[in-house]
């Protein structure tokens, strides 16, 4: 028996989106409403921001990053 199963249906930008989550295995089936390039751009932006913060914090002496950075 494949219970519990959660389903959802919603509208995004006039488009109907649905997905199903298997509660035992955690597998998700469905189509994301956002293009993958937007998700990749957000991840890359976050990594650049974290790297810039660490560099500036290390250069100002606020944190000690050791010899490797």
Number of C-alpha atoms within 10 A of each C-alpha: 4 8 8 10 12 11 12 10 10 11 10 10 7 7 9 10 15 15 14 16 16 15 13 11 10 10 9 13 12 12 11 10 14 9 9 10 9 10 11 11 11 12 12 12 12 12 12 12 12 12 12 12 12 17 15 13 14 15 13 10 10 10 12 12 13 7 5 4 9
